[in-house]
Amino acid sequence: MYMYFTMLNFLIRYKFSITLAVFIAMLSLLPGNSMPDSSLFSIPALDKIAHFSLYTLFCFVALLESRCGTDCLRFHVLLLLAIFTLSAVIEVLQATVVPARSAEWLDLLANGSGLFAGYIAFRVFSMLRS
């Protein structure tokens, strides 16, 4: 019974982070032939900008929902590693399971850079708020 309440509390506390994780996974694991033609948008590296932006938002929201503040460095590092691991697993799934998709090291780099930017944004936001 205790485990049920613990899991329920986790799901309630991190509802926006979980929603973002599912959204990112769904977008990332769509078959390549169901994606819009990239020639419609003339923005170079739009894919990398999307990776960076989504993971910046994901990191920022997850850190806000943790309610841990800026003094929980160990927890923040673990959270960032968990999100980065999720992004790596998604890249591997793109390469092995999803039709017409492939994994790219630059996508993983954009994800990691987005996590770093989200962490910096969280730190600045927390300092300005206090």
N, CA, C and O atoms as CSV, one atom per row, in Angstrom:
chain,resi,resn,atom,element,x,y,z
A,1,MET,N,N,0.817,-1.192,0.000
A,1,MET,CA,C,0.000,0.000,0.000
A,1,MET,C,C,0.860,1.254,0.000
A,1,MET,O,O,0.562,2.223,-0.699
A,2,TYR,N,N,1.942,1.230,0.798
A,2,TYR,CA,C,2.828,2.390,0.867
A,2,TYR,C,C,3.446,2.680,-0.498
A,2,TYR,O,O,3.572,3.837,-0.899
A,3,MET,N,N,3.832,1.613,-1.212
A,3,MET,CA,C,4.439,1.777,-2.529
A,3,MET,C,C,3.472,2.466,-3.481
A,3,MET,O,O,3.885,3.284,-4.303
A,4,TYR,N,N,2.190,2.142,-3.376
A,4,TYR,CA,C,1.176,2.759,-4.223
A,4,TYR,C,C,1.137,4.260,-3.990
A,4,TYR,O,O,1.127,5.033,-4.949
A,5,PHE,N,N,1.115,4.686,-2.731
A,5,PHE,CA,C,1.050,6.111,-2.426
A,5,PHE,C,C,2.337,6.820,-2.828
A,5,PHE,O,O,2.298,7.968,-3.269
A,6,THR,N,N,3.461,6.158,-2.683
A,6,THR,CA,C,4.725,6.752,-3.093
A,6,THR,C,C,4.741,6.980,-4.599
A,6,THR,O,O,5.135,8.052,-5.058
A,7,MET,N,N,4.319,5.990,-5.366
A,7,MET,CA,C,4.276,6.131,-6.816
A,7,MET,C,C,3.255,7.186,-7.221
A,7,MET,O,O,3.508,7.978,-8.128
A,8,LEU,N,N,2.113,7.200,-6.559
A,8,LEU,CA,C,1.091,8.192,-6.861
A,8,LEU,C,C,1.602,9.597,-6.565
A,8,LEU,O,O,1.372,10.519,-7.347
A,9,ASN,N,N,2.289,9.765,-5.446
A,9,ASN,CA,C,2.865,11.069,-5.117
A,9,ASN,C,C,3.882,11.497,-6.170
A,9,ASN,O,O,3.924,12.663,-6.562
A,10,PHE,N,N,4.698,10.552,-6.623
A,10,PHE,CA,C,5.683,10.843,-7.664
A,10,PHE,C,C,4.989,11.300,-8.945
A,10,PHE,O,O,5.386,12.295,-9.552
A,11,LEU,N,N,3.951,10.570,-9.352
A,11,LEU,CA,C,3.230,10.918,-10.577
A,11,LEU,C,C,2.563,12.280,-10.472
A,11,LEU,O,O,2.537,13.038,-11.441
A,12,ILE,N,N,2.028,12.591,-9.308
A,12,ILE,CA,C,1.392,13.892,-9.109
A,12,ILE,C,C,2.435,15.002,-9.093
A,12,ILE,O,O,2.249,16.047,-9.715
A,13,ARG,N,N,3.515,14.773,-8.389
A,13,ARG,CA,C,4.537,15.812,-8.241
A,13,ARG,C,C,5.207,16.150,-9.576
A,13,ARG,O,O,5.483,17.317,-9.856
A,14,TYR,N,N,5.463,15.139,-10.391
A,14,TYR,CA,C,6.182,15.338,-11.652
A,14,TYR,C,C,5.266,15.224,-12.871
A,14,TYR,O,O,5.696,14.758,-13.926
A,15,LYS,N,N,4.024,15.641,-12.736
A,15,LYS,CA,C,3.053,15.447,-13.817
A,15,LYS,C,C,3.447,16.165,-15.108
A,15,LYS,O,O,3.254,15.618,-16.194
A,16,PHE,N,N,3.990,17.369,-15.012
A,16,PHE,CA,C,4.370,18.097,-16.223
A,16,PHE,C,C,5.640,17.511,-16.845
A,16,PHE,O,O,5.760,17.437,-18.068
A,17,SER,N,N,6.573,17.100,-16.011
A,17,SER,CA,C,7.800,16.472,-16.520
A,17,SER,C,C,7.483,15.156,-17.221
A,17,SER,O,O,8.031,14.866,-18.284
A,18,ILE,N,N,6.609,14.372,-16.630
A,18,ILE,CA,C,6.229,13.092,-17.230
A,18,ILE,C,C,5.502,13.330,-18.546
A,18,ILE,O,O,5.730,12.621,-19.526
A,19,THR,N,N,4.624,14.331,-18.565
A,19,THR,CA,C,3.915,14.675,-19.797
A,19,THR,C,C,4.901,15.085,-20.886
A,19,THR,O,O,4.778,14.656,-22.034
A,20,LEU,N,N,5.881,15.914,-20.526
A,20,LEU,CA,C,6.903,16.320,-21.497
A,20,LEU,C,C,7.729,15.127,-21.972
A,20,LEU,O,O,8.041,15.024,-23.159
A,21,ALA,N,N,8.081,14.235,-21.068
A,21,ALA,CA,C,8.863,13.052,-21.447
A,21,ALA,C,C,8.093,12.198,-22.449
A,21,ALA,O,O,8.659,11.733,-23.439
A,22,VAL,N,N,6.820,11.997,-22.196
A,22,VAL,CA,C,5.992,11.200,-23.109
A,22,VAL,C,C,5.860,11.911,-24.455
A,22,VAL,O,O,5.945,11.276,-25.506
A,23,PHE,N,N,5.652,13.224,-24.423
A,23,PHE,CA,C,5.529,14.015,-25.656
A,23,PHE,C,C,6.814,13.929,-26.488
A,23,PHE,O,O,6.764,13.699,-27.697
A,24,ILE,N,N,7.958,14.114,-25.835
A,24,ILE,CA,C,9.245,14.046,-26.532
A,24,ILE,C,C,9.466,12.644,-27.101
A,24,ILE,O,O,9.907,12.499,-28.241
A,25,ALA,N,N,9.165,11.622,-26.320
A,25,ALA,CA,C,9.344,10.245,-26.794
A,25,ALA,C,C,8.439,9.959,-27.990
A,25,ALA,O,O,8.864,9.336,-28.963
A,26,MET,N,N,7.193,10.417,-27.913
A,26,MET,CA,C,6.272,10.180,-29.025
A,26,MET,C,C,6.760,10.879,-30.296
A,26,MET,O,O,6.754,10.283,-31.373
A,27,LEU,N,N,7.182,12.136,-30.172
A,27,LEU,CA,C,7.698,12.845,-31.345
A,27,LEU,C,C,8.944,12.171,-31.903
A,27,LEU,O,O,9.101,12.035,-33.116
A,28,SER,N,N,9.814,11.759,-31.015
A,28,SER,CA,C,11.087,11.171,-31.435
A,28,SER,C,C,10.929,9.788,-32.042
A,28,SER,O,O,11.751,9.376,-32.860
A,29,LEU,N,N,9.893,9.072,-31.657
A,29,LEU,CA,C,9.728,7.694,-32.117
A,29,LEU,C,C,8.698,7.542,-33.232
A,29,LEU,O,O,8.315,6.424,-33.579
A,30,LEU,N,N,8.250,8.663,-33.791
A,30,LEU,CA,C,7.387,8.585,-34.968
A,30,LEU,C,C,8.197,8.047,-36.140
A,30,LEU,O,O,9.371,8.389,-36.283
A,31,PRO,N,N,7.600,7.221,-36.972
A,31,PRO,CA,C,8.329,6.756,-38.160
A,31,PRO,C,C,8.738,7.941,-39.039
A,31,PRO,O,O,8.015,8.933,-39.133
A,32,GLY,N,N,9.886,7.828,-39.670
A,32,GLY,CA,C,10.419,8.921,-40.471
A,32,GLY,C,C,9.511,9.359,-41.597
A,32,GLY,O,O,9.489,10.540,-41.944
A,33,ASN,N,N,8.757,8.432,-42.181
A,33,ASN,CA,C,7.881,8.793,-43.287
A,33,ASN,C,C,6.634,9.546,-42.831
A,33,ASN,O,O,5.901,10.068,-43.671
A,34,SER,N,N,6.373,9.619,-41.527
A,34,SER,CA,C,5.222,10.380,-41.039
A,34,SER,C,C,5.619,11.787,-40.599
A,34,SER,O,O,4.773,12.567,-40.164
A,35,MET,N,N,6.913,12.108,-40.715
A,35,MET,CA,C,7.393,13.439,-40.351
A,35,MET,C,C,7.175,14.387,-41.525
A,35,MET,O,O,7.224,13.968,-42.681
A,36,PRO,N,N,6.932,15.682,-41.227
A,36,PRO,CA,C,6.774,16.635,-42.329
A,36,PRO,C,C,8.089,16.805,-43.093
A,36,PRO,O,O,9.176,16.647,-42.536
A,37,ASP,N,N,7.964,17.125,-44.353
A,37,ASP,CA,C,9.142,17.325,-45.197
A,37,ASP,C,C,9.927,18.528,-44.694
A,37,ASP,O,O,9.377,19.620,-44.548
A,38,SER,N,N,11.210,18.324,-44.430
A,38,SER,CA,C,12.023,19.405,-43.864
A,38,SER,C,C,12.283,20.518,-44.867
A,38,SER,O,O,12.705,21.606,-44.474
A,39,SER,N,N,12.043,20.278,-46.145
A,39,SER,CA,C,12.240,21.340,-47.128
A,39,SER,C,C,11.141,22.396,-47.037
A,39,SER,O,O,11.268,23.473,-47.619
A,40,LEU,N,N,10.062,22.097,-46.310
A,40,LEU,CA,C,9.012,23.095,-46.107
A,40,LEU,C,C,9.516,24.253,-45.259
A,40,LEU,O,O,9.053,25.384,-45.401
A,41,PHE,N,N,10.457,23.967,-44.384
A,41,PHE,CA,C,11.021,24.984,-43.510
A,41,PHE,C,C,12.453,25.242,-43.968
A,41,PHE,O,O,13.252,24.311,-44.069
A,42,SER,N,N,12.774,26.491,-44.242
A,42,SER,CA,C,14.115,26.787,-44.753
A,42,SER,C,C,15.084,27.167,-43.636
A,42,SER,O,O,16.073,27.858,-43.880
A,43,ILE,N,N,14.806,26.721,-42.422
A,43,ILE,CA,C,15.678,27.022,-41.290
A,43,ILE,C,C,16.716,25.910,-41.183
A,43,ILE,O,O,16.369,24.745,-40.988
A,44,PRO,N,N,18.012,26.281,-41.313
A,44,PRO,CA,C,19.033,25.237,-41.185
A,44,PRO,C,C,19.077,24.683,-39.764
A,44,PRO,O,O,18.910,25.429,-38.799
A,45,ALA,N,N,19.295,23.410,-39.639
A,45,ALA,CA,C,19.424,22.718,-38.346
A,45,ALA,C,C,18.186,22.869,-37.466
A,45,ALA,O,O,18.296,22.908,-36.241
A,46,LEU,N,N,17.019,22.953,-38.081
A,46,LEU,CA,C,15.771,23.077,-37.313
A,46,LEU,C,C,15.599,21.890,-36.371
A,46,LEU,O,O,15.103,22.043,-35.255
A,47,ASP,N,N,16.006,20.724,-36.818
A,47,ASP,CA,C,15.930,19.510,-36.008
A,47,ASP,C,C,16.740,19.667,-34.718
A,47,ASP,O,O,16.267,19.311,-33.639
A,48,LYS,N,N,17.942,20.192,-34.830
A,48,LYS,CA,C,18.805,20.372,-33.645
A,48,LYS,C,C,18.251,21.451,-32.721
A,48,LYS,O,O,18.340,21.334,-31.499
A,49,ILE,N,N,17.682,22.495,-33.302
A,49,ILE,CA,C,17.056,23.555,-32.500
A,49,ILE,C,C,15.883,22.981,-31.713
A,49,ILE,O,O,15.681,23.329,-30.550
A,50,ALA,N,N,15.115,22.105,-32.348
A,50,ALA,CA,C,13.983,21.464,-31.664
A,50,ALA,C,C,14.471,20.584,-30.518
A,50,ALA,O,O,13.904,20.622,-29.426
A,51,HIS,N,N,15.517,19.791,-30.754
A,51,HIS,CA,C,16.083,18.953,-29.689
A,51,HIS,C,C,16.534,19.822,-28.517
A,51,HIS,O,O,16.191,19.556,-27.365
A,52,PHE,N,N,17.299,20.851,-28.822
A,52,PHE,CA,C,17.820,21.745,-27.786
A,52,PHE,C,C,16.678,22.375,-26.987
A,52,PHE,O,O,16.706,22.381,-25.756
A,53,SER,N,N,15.682,22.900,-27.687
A,53,SER,CA,C,14.567,23.595,-27.027
A,53,SER,C,C,13.734,22.659,-26.160
A,53,SER,O,O,13.393,22.999,-25.027
A,54,LEU,N,N,13.409,21.489,-26.685
A,54,LEU,CA,C,12.585,20.551,-25.920
A,54,LEU,C,C,13.298,20.069,-24.661
A,54,LEU,O,O,12.680,19.957,-23.602
A,55,TYR,N,N,14.582,19.786,-24.769
A,55,TYR,CA,C,15.305,19.304,-23.590
A,55,TYR,C,C,15.621,20.431,-22.608
A,55,TYR,O,O,15.749,20.179,-21.410
A,56,THR,N,N,15.750,21.668,-23.092
A,56,THR,CA,C,15.875,22.806,-22.178
A,56,THR,C,C,14.604,22.933,-21.348
A,56,THR,O,O,14.660,23.067,-20.126
A,57,LEU,N,N,13.465,22.889,-22.019
A,57,LEU,CA,C,12.180,22.986,-21.324
A,57,LEU,C,C,11.985,21.811,-20.374
A,57,LEU,O,O,11.561,22.002,-19.234
A,58,PHE,N,N,12.286,20.608,-20.827
A,58,PHE,CA,C,12.132,19.405,-20.012
A,58,PHE,C,C,12.953,19.515,-18.729
A,58,PHE,O,O,12.446,19.250,-17.639
A,59,CYS,N,N,14.207,19.901,-18.858
A,59,CYS,CA,C,15.090,20.027,-17.697
A,59,CYS,C,C,14.576,21.093,-16.736
A,59,CYS,O,O,14.511,20.864,-15.528
A,60,PHE,N,N,14.214,22.250,-17.266
A,60,PHE,CA,C,13.746,23.357,-16.436
A,60,PHE,C,C,12.498,22.959,-15.650
A,60,PHE,O,O,12.406,23.211,-14.449
A,61,VAL,N,N,11.551,22.343,-16.327
A,61,VAL,CA,C,10.304,21.929,-15.674
A,61,VAL,C,C,10.572,20.855,-14.622
A,61,VAL,O,O,10.021,20.917,-13.523
A,62,ALA,N,N,11.405,19.877,-14.945
A,62,ALA,CA,C,11.710,18.807,-13.981
A,62,ALA,C,C,12.380,19.372,-12.733
A,62,ALA,O,O,12.059,18.959,-11.619
A,63,LEU,N,N,13.299,20.303,-12.905
A,63,LEU,CA,C,13.964,20.909,-11.752
A,63,LEU,C,C,12.995,21.750,-10.932
A,63,LEU,O,O,13.059,21.744,-9.702
A,64,LEU,N,N,12.102,22.471,-11.597
A,64,LEU,CA,C,11.089,23.241,-10.859
A,64,LEU,C,C,10.173,22.316,-10.065
A,64,LEU,O,O,9.855,22.592,-8.909
A,65,GLU,N,N,9.756,21.228,-10.685
A,65,GLU,CA,C,8.850,20.306,-10.001
A,65,GLU,C,C,9.522,19.570,-8.851
A,65,GLU,O,O,8.843,19.088,-7.944
A,66,SER,N,N,10.829,19.478,-8.878
A,66,SER,CA,C,11.523,18.781,-7.793
A,66,SER,C,C,11.427,19.555,-6.483
A,66,SER,O,O,11.548,18.973,-5.405
A,67,ARG,N,N,11.213,20.844,-6.575
A,67,ARG,CA,C,11.107,21.728,-5.393
A,67,ARG,C,C,12.316,21.569,-4.476
A,67,ARG,O,O,12.199,21.654,-3.254
A,68,CYS,N,N,13.446,21.343,-5.067
A,68,CYS,CA,C,14.641,21.071,-4.285
A,68,CYS,C,C,15.489,22.323,-4.097
A,68,CYS,O,O,16.355,22.347,-3.222
A,69,GLY,N,N,15.265,23.351,-4.888
A,69,GLY,CA,C,16.067,24.562,-4.777
A,69,GLY,C,C,17.423,24.390,-5.427
A,69,GLY,O,O,17.670,23.415,-6.136
A,70,THR,N,N,18.300,25.351,-5.176
A,70,THR,CA,C,19.612,25.325,-5.821
A,70,THR,C,C,20.661,24.596,-4.998
A,70,THR,O,O,21.788,24.422,-5.463
A,71,ASP,N,N,20.321,24.163,-3.786
A,71,ASP,CA,C,21.315,23.545,-2.910
A,71,ASP,C,C,21.325,22.017,-2.976
A,71,ASP,O,O,21.939,21.381,-2.119
A,72,CYS,N,N,20.686,21.427,-3.936
A,72,CYS,CA,C,20.601,19.966,-4.062
A,72,CYS,C,C,21.397,19.496,-5.268
A,72,CYS,O,O,20.843,18.859,-6.164
A,73,LEU,N,N,22.664,19.795,-5.304
A,73,LEU,CA,C,23.490,19.507,-6.475
A,73,LEU,C,C,23.492,18.024,-6.830
A,73,LEU,O,O,23.384,17.678,-8.007
A,74,ARG,N,N,23.612,17.151,-5.852
A,74,ARG,CA,C,23.648,15.704,-6.133
A,74,ARG,C,C,22.347,15.254,-6.805
A,74,ARG,O,O,22.379,14.510,-7.785
A,75,PHE,N,N,21.214,15.701,-6.283
A,75,PHE,CA,C,19.926,15.342,-6.875
A,75,PHE,C,C,19.818,15.897,-8.295
A,75,PHE,O,O,19.343,15.210,-9.199
A,76,HIS,N,N,20.258,17.137,-8.489
A,76,HIS,CA,C,20.184,17.744,-9.816
A,76,HIS,C,C,21.031,16.972,-10.823
A,76,HIS,O,O,20.603,16.746,-11.955
A,77,VAL,N,N,22.216,16.573,-10.416
A,77,VAL,CA,C,23.083,15.795,-11.311
A,77,VAL,C,C,22.416,14.467,-11.671
A,77,VAL,O,O,22.433,14.060,-12.833
A,78,LEU,N,N,21.832,13.796,-10.689
A,78,LEU,CA,C,21.141,12.527,-10.961
A,78,LEU,C,C,19.950,12.728,-11.892
A,78,LEU,O,O,19.711,11.917,-12.786
A,79,LEU,N,N,19.207,13.808,-11.680
A,79,LEU,CA,C,18.056,14.097,-12.533
A,79,LEU,C,C,18.507,14.369,-13.967
A,79,LEU,O,O,17.905,13.862,-14.914
A,80,LEU,N,N,19.557,15.162,-14.129
A,80,LEU,CA,C,20.071,15.452,-15.470
A,80,LEU,C,C,20.601,14.184,-16.145
A,80,LEU,O,O,20.397,13.984,-17.342
A,81,LEU,N,N,21.272,13.339,-15.382
A,81,LEU,CA,C,21.759,12.071,-15.943
A,81,LEU,C,C,20.604,11.164,-16.360
A,81,LEU,O,O,20.680,10.490,-17.388
A,82,ALA,N,N,19.543,11.147,-15.570
A,82,ALA,CA,C,18.374,10.329,-15.920
A,82,ALA,C,C,17.735,10.825,-17.215
A,82,ALA,O,O,17.375,10.025,-18.079
A,83,ILE,N,N,17.595,12.139,-17.348
A,83,ILE,CA,C,16.994,12.694,-18.566
A,83,ILE,C,C,17.908,12.447,-19.769
A,83,ILE,O,O,17.434,12.105,-20.852
A,84,PHE,N,N,19.213,12.618,-19.578
A,84,PHE,CA,C,20.150,12.379,-20.677
A,84,PHE,C,C,20.134,10.904,-21.084
A,84,PHE,O,O,20.208,10.584,-22.270
A,85,THR,N,N,20.040,10.015,-20.110
A,85,THR,CA,C,19.951,8.582,-20.408
A,85,THR,C,C,18.690,8.288,-21.208
A,85,THR,O,O,18.723,7.509,-22.160
A,86,LEU,N,N,17.581,8.907,-20.825
A,86,LEU,CA,C,16.341,8.747,-21.589
A,86,LEU,C,C,16.549,9.199,-23.032
A,86,LEU,O,O,16.106,8.527,-23.963
A,87,SER,N,N,17.218,10.330,-23.218
A,87,SER,CA,C,17.444,10.821,-24.583
A,87,SER,C,C,18.340,9.861,-25.372
A,87,SER,O,O,18.134,9.669,-26.570
A,88,ALA,N,N,19.323,9.263,-24.715
A,88,ALA,CA,C,20.196,8.292,-25.388
A,88,ALA,C,C,19.423,7.029,-25.768
A,88,ALA,O,O,19.612,6.486,-26.856
A,89,VAL,N,N,18.558,6.568,-24.877
A,89,VAL,CA,C,17.731,5.390,-25.171
A,89,VAL,C,C,16.821,5.680,-26.365
A,89,VAL,O,O,16.643,4.826,-27.233
A,90,ILE,N,N,16.253,6.868,-26.407
A,90,ILE,CA,C,15.395,7.243,-27.537
A,90,ILE,C,C,16.199,7.239,-28.835
A,90,ILE,O,O,15.710,6.767,-29.862
A,91,GLU,N,N,17.420,7.756,-28.803
A,91,GLU,CA,C,18.270,7.749,-30.001
A,91,GLU,C,C,18.573,6.319,-30.451
A,91,GLU,O,O,18.546,6.026,-31.646
A,92,VAL,N,N,18.858,5.436,-29.506
A,92,VAL,CA,C,19.128,4.031,-29.851
A,92,VAL,C,C,17.877,3.393,-30.453
A,92,VAL,O,O,17.969,2.650,-31.429
A,93,LEU,N,N,16.719,3.676,-29.881
A,93,LEU,CA,C,15.468,3.138,-30.428
A,93,LEU,C,C,15.217,3.658,-31.840
A,93,LEU,O,O,14.722,2.924,-32.696
A,94,GLN,N,N,15.555,4.924,-32.085
A,94,GLN,CA,C,15.407,5.463,-33.439
A,94,GLN,C,C,16.270,4.684,-34.427
A,94,GLN,O,O,15.854,4.431,-35.558
A,95,ALA,N,N,17.450,4.312,-34.004
A,95,ALA,CA,C,18.372,3.612,-34.906
A,95,ALA,C,C,17.991,2.155,-35.118
A,95,ALA,O,O,18.282,1.585,-36.170
A,96,THR,N,N,17.344,1.546,-34.129
A,96,THR,CA,C,17.131,0.102,-34.196
A,96,THR,C,C,15.686,-0.326,-34.432
A,96,THR,O,O,15.450,-1.377,-35.027
A,97,VAL,N,N,14.733,0.452,-33.988
A,97,VAL,CA,C,13.343,0.002,-34.005
A,97,VAL,C,C,12.461,0.816,-34.947
A,97,VAL,O,O,11.601,0.254,-35.626
A,98,VAL,N,N,12.660,2.113,-34.996
A,98,VAL,CA,C,11.747,2.997,-35.725
A,98,VAL,C,C,12.097,2.998,-37.212
A,98,VAL,O,O,13.239,3.267,-37.584
A,99,PRO,N,N,11.103,2.694,-38.068
A,99,PRO,CA,C,11.377,2.679,-39.507
A,99,PRO,C,C,11.668,4.086,-40.049
A,99,PRO,O,O,11.069,5.072,-39.619
A,100,ALA,N,N,12.584,4.146,-40.983
A,100,ALA,CA,C,12.953,5.381,-41.687
A,100,ALA,C,C,13.483,6.471,-40.753
A,100,ALA,O,O,13.368,7.658,-41.059
A,101,ARG,N,N,14.057,6.077,-39.627
A,101,ARG,CA,C,14.696,7.032,-38.708
A,101,ARG,C,C,16.088,6.520,-38.394
A,101,ARG,O,O,16.372,5.328,-38.510
A,102,SER,N,N,16.946,7.436,-37.998
A,102,SER,CA,C,18.300,7.039,-37.612
A,102,SER,C,C,18.742,7.875,-36.421
A,102,SER,O,O,18.228,8.969,-36.185
A,103,ALA,N,N,19.688,7.350,-35.688
A,103,ALA,CA,C,20.244,8.078,-34.545
A,103,ALA,C,C,21.357,8.988,-35.045
A,103,ALA,O,O,22.054,8.668,-36.008
A,104,GLU,N,N,21.513,10.121,-34.379
A,104,GLU,CA,C,22.587,11.049,-34.731
A,104,GLU,C,C,23.280,11.509,-33.461
A,104,GLU,O,O,22.634,11.835,-32.465
A,105,TRP,N,N,24.602,11.530,-33.511
A,105,TRP,CA,C,25.365,12.023,-32.366
A,105,TRP,C,C,25.057,13.490,-32.104
A,105,TRP,O,O,25.048,13.930,-30.954
A,106,LEU,N,N,24.805,14.254,-33.173
A,106,LEU,CA,C,24.511,15.677,-32.986
A,106,LEU,C,C,23.176,15.886,-32.266
A,106,LEU,O,O,23.006,16.867,-31.542
A,107,ASP,N,N,22.232,14.966,-32.465
A,107,ASP,CA,C,20.976,15.045,-31.707
A,107,ASP,C,C,21.254,14.873,-30.217
A,107,ASP,O,O,20.718,15.603,-29.384
A,108,LEU,N,N,22.089,13.908,-29.902
A,108,LEU,CA,C,22.443,13.666,-28.499
A,108,LEU,C,C,23.195,14.863,-27.917
A,108,LEU,O,O,22.993,15.224,-26.758
A,109,LEU,N,N,24.051,15.468,-28.716
A,109,LEU,CA,C,24.762,16.671,-28.277
A,109,LEU,C,C,23.785,17.824,-28.053
A,109,LEU,O,O,23.914,18.559,-27.074
A,110,ALA,N,N,22.815,17.989,-28.941
A,110,ALA,CA,C,21.804,19.036,-28.777
A,110,ALA,C,C,20.963,18.778,-27.527
A,110,ALA,O,O,20.615,19.716,-26.811
A,111,ASN,N,N,20.637,17.516,-27.263
A,111,ASN,CA,C,19.884,17.168,-26.053
A,111,ASN,C,C,20.678,17.538,-24.806
A,111,ASN,O,O,20.148,18.167,-23.890
A,112,GLY,N,N,21.943,17.148,-24.771
A,112,GLY,CA,C,22.797,17.456,-23.625
A,112,GLY,C,C,22.993,18.949,-23.441
A,112,GLY,O,O,22.993,19.447,-22.315
A,113,SER,N,N,23.162,19.662,-24.542
A,113,SER,CA,C,23.304,21.121,-24.464
A,113,SER,C,C,22.020,21.756,-23.941
A,113,SER,O,O,22.061,22.713,-23.168
A,114,GLY,N,N,20.889,21.220,-24.367
A,114,GLY,CA,C,19.605,21.712,-23.869
A,114,GLY,C,C,19.451,21.474,-22.379
A,114,GLY,O,O,18.926,22.326,-21.661
A,115,LEU,N,N,19.905,20.318,-21.909
A,115,LEU,CA,C,19.857,20.032,-20.472
A,115,LEU,C,C,20.711,21.025,-19.695
A,115,LEU,O,O,20.299,21.526,-18.649
A,116,PHE,N,N,21.894,21.302,-20.210
A,116,PHE,CA,C,22.778,22.265,-19.553
A,116,PHE,C,C,22.133,23.653,-19.531
A,116,PHE,O,O,22.169,24.338,-18.508
A,117,ALA,N,N,21.547,24.067,-20.650
A,117,ALA,CA,C,20.877,25.371,-20.713
A,117,ALA,C,C,19.682,25.417,-19.759
A,117,ALA,O,O,19.442,26.437,-19.112
A,118,GLY,N,N,18.937,24.322,-19.674
A,118,GLY,CA,C,17.811,24.262,-18.742
A,118,GLY,C,C,18.264,24.370,-17.302
A,118,GLY,O,O,17.601,25.009,-16.485
A,119,TYR,N,N,19.391,23.748,-16.985
A,119,TYR,CA,C,19.933,23.828,-15.629
A,119,TYR,C,C,20.376,25.250,-15.310
A,119,TYR,O,O,20.095,25.758,-14.225
A,120,ILE,N,N,21.063,25.893,-16.243
A,120,ILE,CA,C,21.495,27.281,-16.035
A,120,ILE,C,C,20.275,28.188,-15.884
A,120,ILE,O,O,20.254,29.053,-15.008
A,121,ALA,N,N,19.267,28.001,-16.723
A,121,ALA,CA,C,18.045,28.808,-16.618
A,121,ALA,C,C,17.375,28.601,-15.265
A,121,ALA,O,O,16.888,29.555,-14.659
A,122,PHE,N,N,17.349,27.353,-14.788
A,122,PHE,CA,C,16.765,27.071,-13.476
A,122,PHE,C,C,17.537,27.773,-12.373
A,122,PHE,O,O,16.937,28.363,-11.475
A,123,ARG,N,N,18.858,27.716,-12.432
A,123,ARG,CA,C,19.685,28.371,-11.402
A,123,ARG,C,C,19.447,29.879,-11.389
A,123,ARG,O,O,19.293,30.476,-10.323
A,124,VAL,N,N,19.418,30.491,-12.563
A,124,VAL,CA,C,19.176,31.938,-12.649
A,124,VAL,C,C,17.781,32.263,-12.134
A,124,VAL,O,O,17.610,33.201,-11.356
A,125,PHE,N,N,16.786,31.496,-12.560
A,125,PHE,CA,C,15.412,31.714,-12.111
A,125,PHE,C,C,15.307,31.585,-10.594
A,125,PHE,O,O,14.646,32.396,-9.946
A,126,SER,N,N,15.947,30.580,-10.035
A,126,SER,CA,C,15.900,30.362,-8.581
A,126,SER,C,C,16.579,31.493,-7.827
A,126,SER,O,O,16.098,31.912,-6.775
A,127,MET,N,N,17.688,31.989,-8.351
A,127,MET,CA,C,18.386,33.095,-7.689
A,127,MET,C,C,17.571,34.379,-7.762
A,127,MET,O,O,17.534,35.142,-6.797
A,128,LEU,N,N,16.923,34.626,-8.886
A,128,LEU,CA,C,16.099,35.829,-9.024
A,128,LEU,C,C,14.844,35.754,-8.166
A,128,LEU,O,O,14.354,36.772,-7.678
A,129,ARG,N,N,14.334,34.555,-7.988
A,129,ARG,CA,C,13.105,34.364,-7.215
A,129,ARG,C,C,13.342,34.514,-5.723
A,129,ARG,O,O,12.428,34.902,-4.995
A,130,SER,N,N,14.545,34.215,-5.249
A,130,SER,CA,C,14.786,34.278,-3.798
A,130,SER,C,C,15.378,35.598,-3.350
A,130,SER,O,O,15.631,35.789,-2.160
